[in-house]
Amino acid sequence: MSWSPSCTTRVRMTPIRRCMLTLTLWVLAAPAVFLAQAPAPATQVKILTSSVSGAASLLLPGNLLYQGAFRIPRGAFGDPHGDGLTYPDSGLTYNPANNSLFINGHVWWQLTAEISIPQVVNSTNLASLNTATVRQNLTDVTEGHLANIYAGGTPTRDPLLGGLLVYNGKLIGTSYEYYDGSNLTRLSHFTSSLNLAQTGDFQGMYLVGDPLKTAFVSAYMALVPAAWQASLGGPALTGNCCVSIISRSSWGPAASAFDPDKLGVVSPVPVTPLVEYTSANPLGASLDQQSNPYFEQGDEMRGLVFAAGARSLLFFGRHGTGPFCYGEGTANPALDHTAVPGSPGVIYCYDPVITSKGSHSYPYAHYVWAYDANDLAAAKAGTKQPWQVRPYAVWTLGLPSAFGIAGYAGIQGAAYDPSTQRIYVSQKLADGSLPLIHVFTVVP
């Protein structure tokens, strides 16, 4: 298969959605860099507060023990377009009823499936890894309502599934617009049954929190351990970060407490902002913006886990470790920061793995932002503002370098099983066009 790394694709979509798979199509055209066999980089951790020393309940890289990985099956699995579980963007959650995972499929079609969790194998050889089976085929759990997130239900141009959460026997989901330049989306959350084949059970979309801050709450979600629910203000967390246009979203990890049982009962559903960063108060503003270990504008946030038995909230995503540049990505270093012909004011940014126009900070790393729950409780109590809450540590997530694309990092989501203390992290484009599920065990 030969694809050009431009924003031209094989389906009719808006220009914004066409640009979303620039990297995906480029990977298929350049298999030479795929499954790079470079040695695994050492996990780099930056401790940001002195209070971490000797605090056993705050998690650090040594508390996440890598167990191995398993593969995602290839096939249509109910997707009428035939793309199946390839090229996902976001959405992963644990289902305790079946010891399984709900996972979203191809970014173009926004369908959801349920997969089994096979025996985990620790190997850098893909052929040695076990493959999950599909328990429930890919389905549109929103029953055609994914795009109805403007006030009044007016469809958006570029709707995406933001996140999934199993809560009290229901599947909770979120939706947001990929490129909401005027910040007009207002609705974000929905509910459905755990039976994906059932119809007529969709409810939503619902307004959650401040209608002007939907892009702060409309993606990943996580459960709050019972011991912390009163201190944080709810049984679950919901957040979003750094989506276009970033001025409408958080400039760093964001999370608000809410009660999913209030969806469809009150409007707006009350939230308690615990950590978030406005454009006036971005994360790490005092640091060198050319190489900011806290946050770069091109970062992605895709998962959140609050592990029982610890007081750490862990955000999972992608962080740019190189100098920040906004412009047209190019694989030619000689063009870096030169003018793009025919595009006044636009420059090239050296980025051989993301060649679309936007924020660049190549090379990229799978990243963890770790926060102390006590700091979030202070925000709930009003003794701190949400933008005053800072991570106590950040680090590169130690995924085997044998999987994925050299210099690129992409996480689809993170899911947590409190009964086994397992964290499941889905790495995008780690098995050809399919993600790979990595498994860690939390040892507080």
Secondary structure, 3 states (H helix, E strand, C coil): CCCCCCCCCCCCCCHHHHHHCHHHHHHHHCHHHECCCCCCCCCCEEECCHHHCCCCCCCCHHHEEEEEEEECCCCCCCCCCCCCCCCECCCEEEECCCCEEEEECECCCCCEEEEECCCCECCCCHHHCCECCEEEEEECCCCCCCCCCEHHHCCCCCEEEEEEEEECCEEEEEEEECECCCCCECCCEEEEECCCCCCCCCEEEECECCHHHHHHCCCCEEECCHHHHHHHCCCEEECCCCCECHHHCCCCCCEEEECHHHCCCCCCECCEEEECCCCCCCCCCCCCCCCCCCCCCCCEEEEEEECCCCCEEEEEEEEECCCCEEEEEECCHHHCCCECCCCCCCEEEECCCCCCEEEECCCEEEEEEEEEHHHHHHHHHCCCCHHHCCCCEEEECCCCCCCCECCCCCEEEEEEECCCCEEEEEEEEEECCEEEEEEEEECC
